[in-house]
Amino acid sequence: MKYFIELGVDQLVKVNAYEVAKKAHVSPSTVSRVLNHRSEVSVDTAQRVDEAIDSLKFRKRMDESKKDLIIVNVPELSNLFYTEILEGTKAASNASGFKLLIDQTEINIESIDDFIESLDELNVYGIVLLNQLSTKLLNILSKHTRVVQCCEYNMESNLPAVSIDDCAAAKLATEQLIASGKNKLAILNGPHNFKYSNERERGFKMALAKGNLKFNEEWNISLPAINYDIAYPIVSQMLNSVNRPNAFFCVSDTLGAAVISAARKYNFKIPEDISVIGFDNTIISKIISPSLTTINQPKFQEGYSAIELLRKSNQKKNHLFLKTELIVRETT
């Protein structure tokens, strides 16, 4: 296990206890005893450890000014949703003189120590997270580097975040389906371990309640991933049943494309027979035929703003909600 020592709250300056032990000519466990149970060690040993910490603290502060690398941790590069976000982080990093490293490490309790060690070795300025982490992991990570959450975020954390109001956006999309005259609405969702999934389902239900429409649990589809090939057969089965929905709110344009393809398979007319709304306003929504009504999420700006928040170098609550917009096309 690695020991880390926090050396002041004004700057994120961390010293590895092994470094202190080496410089003070003691063991890492002795360093730990000095820090936690000072009475158990001799005055001379405690003094040597203190002097080593002070020396390394100065060096670390000097190194801090040289940090110019930002890491963006992304869960899935193959997902088109992240493309524009990464473009935003790239533009903001270039404008600020930072280098950017895209990383796909799955950060969990097993990998966190190795990940932090990599941050130290790379002399990282900070990290932008595009994946929601537990409060415990965020607390560990934020003790060693600056952290900004982007898009997905832990709602219990006080760390800075850039996102949208997923609930309000989903409610707006669902109201559009209801306004088009549809009354049998399904939701095609992602896995429920994501914040966006739960919040968009909540907005969907709010719109149904407002329109006095029933929420059908059979049409509440939670997929293991945002994936066309997974969604297509499921939607096909739904449309081939006697009791089928006549509208789909899809939490991703990719899923919306799957609905359009499945509707074509059974010769349903869009939007006359089946209405569809996607989410994110990715290139898919524009090039598919008929073009997909969707919610525009300002992905480039989310990425750009995340880097700007990171540069503010404070860990106080600073949550930025960006505006979404309904883009009406041919599927509603």
Secondary structure, DSSP 4 states (H G I P E B T S, - for coil): ---EEE--TTTT-EEEHHHHHHHHTS-HHHHHHHHH-GGGS-HHHHHHHHHHHHHHHHHHHHHHTT--EEEEE-S-TTSTHHHHHHHHHHHHHHHHT-EEEEE-----TTTHHHHHHHHHHHTEEEEEESS---HHHHHHHHTTSEEEEESS--TT--S-EEEE-HHHHHHHHHHHHHHTT---EEEEE--TTSHHHHHHHHHHHHHHHHTT----GGGEEE-SSS-HHHHHHHHHHHHTSSS--SEEEESSHHHHHHHHHHHHHTT--TTTT-EEE-SB--HHHHHSSSPPBEEEP-HHHHHHHHHHHHHT---S--EEEEP-EEE--TT-
